[in-house]
Amino acid sequence: MRRFKWFNASLPQTLLIATYLMYLEAVFAILFGRVRSWGLLVITICFIVGALGISNEKKLGYNMAIGTALVNVVVLVWLFLSSGFGFIFALLIAIVLLALLLHPQSRHYGRVWFR
């Protein structure tokens, strides 16, 4: 019987770090009050669901993680352009997360092993 996993140490390094970053993004969003609006709450929930999907090797979770990371980058670029340098660190983390998810090693692993 297959067990539910929060983290999967057998994933490639790029996907494992991306999973950690998605959980970290969700925790910081909750701790620092970034979930005040429904849209940001949905992004936070999608980060958690995407990380769980990747940890359990599900294609739907991987696709949700990519979509959520892309939406997060767009939102943070908009906030950065409208508010200034206050969001530069969050924007850099979001770009790194998207790069990790779209890395060729991550895409290849997802194509071969995810169901």
ABEGO torsion letter per residue (X at the ends): XBBBBABBAABBAAAAAAAAAAAAAAAAAAAAGAAABAAAAAAAAAAAAAAAAAAAGBAAAAAAAAAAAAAAAAAAAAAAAAAEAAAAAAAAAAAAAAAAAABAAAAAAAAAABX
